[in-house]
Amino acid sequence: MKYAVCYRSLTGCTKKVAQAIYDDIKEKDKALLDIKDNPDITDADIVALGYYVDQAGPDDLACKFITRLKGKRVFVFCTLAYFADSTHAFEAIQKGIKLVQEAGGQVIGSFIANGALAPQIIAEFKRMAQSGNANHHAYTPEKGLRYELFKNHPTKAECALASERFQERVLLSDQVEALKAQH
Ligand SMILES: Cc1cc2nc3c(=O)[nH]c(=O)nc-3n(C[C@H](O)[C@H](O)[C@H](O)COP(=O)(O)O)c2cc1C
């Protein structure tokens, strides 16, 4: 297997981006793998690694999986319920990138998409607000508008852009490797 698209997803948002990246890979030598199944990626050269953001980074299972990425070229992507263009989102993708680098993987690019927040979590945040809980996650009407806005994310456009970025960075990485081989 040359390409492994590996994802950690609880409610399907990250899987949707992973599927789009996988579908657009032209080579036959590819696999779409759920990290919860602890997939074997020994033969993979290029790994697209996706995770849902859990407390500003990959969850424990994704972190454990990342330790196996030594020597791979890795494209990192994530989905999260807060704004994709926020400092929080940037920190959440950087956390994954840093872990890949610490594991000995080479990061060739990254992508952040918005994802819907699960209705059970919204309900929990509403319960917090109703019980007067001062937790910063407690529901407010303003937050409700954001949840509503993102309820159909990641969109087709986000998935397409994630895939386009992946393709471009793999191509660029191949070209750089070829250039290095000449010297
Ligand atoms: C346990 C847990 C922790 C989360 N922590 C964050 C967070 O720190 N920041 C954020 O923006 N979203 C957070 N989320 C929301 C998810 O990252 C977001 O809804 C994501 O798109 C879900 O992806 P999935 O459908 O692939 O599971 C959290 C969700 C869960 C279940």
The ligand as a Gaussian input file, in Angstrom:
#p B3LYP/6-31G(d) Opt

LIG

0 1
 C      -14.511000      14.740000      23.666000
 C      -14.584000      15.853000      22.637000
 C      -13.754000      16.951000      22.769000
 C      -13.813000      17.993000      21.825000
 N      -12.960000      19.067000      21.945000
 C      -13.022000      20.070000      21.024000
 C      -12.129000      21.174000      21.104000
 O      -11.237000      21.254000      21.962000
 N      -12.279000      22.163000      20.189000
 C      -13.212000      22.134000      19.186000
 O      -13.290000      23.082000      18.415000
 N      -14.052000      21.077000      19.057000
 C      -13.969000      20.049000      19.955000
 N      -14.809000      18.964000      19.823000
 C      -15.720000      18.912000      18.656000
 C      -15.210000      18.019000      17.524000
 O      -13.820000      18.184000      17.309000
 C      -15.936000      18.326000      16.215000
 O      -17.309000      18.253000      16.390000
 C      -15.463000      17.385000      15.111000
 O      -15.739000      17.936000      13.846000
 C      -16.108000      15.999000      15.204000
 O      -15.525000      15.163000      14.243000
 P      -16.023000      13.670000      13.986000
 O      -17.435000      13.762000      13.457000
 O      -15.072000      13.163000      12.957000
 O      -15.966000      12.929000      15.289000
 C      -14.750000      17.930000      20.739000
 C      -15.588000      16.793000      20.628000
 C      -15.505000      15.770000      21.556000
 C      -16.408000      14.573000      21.403000

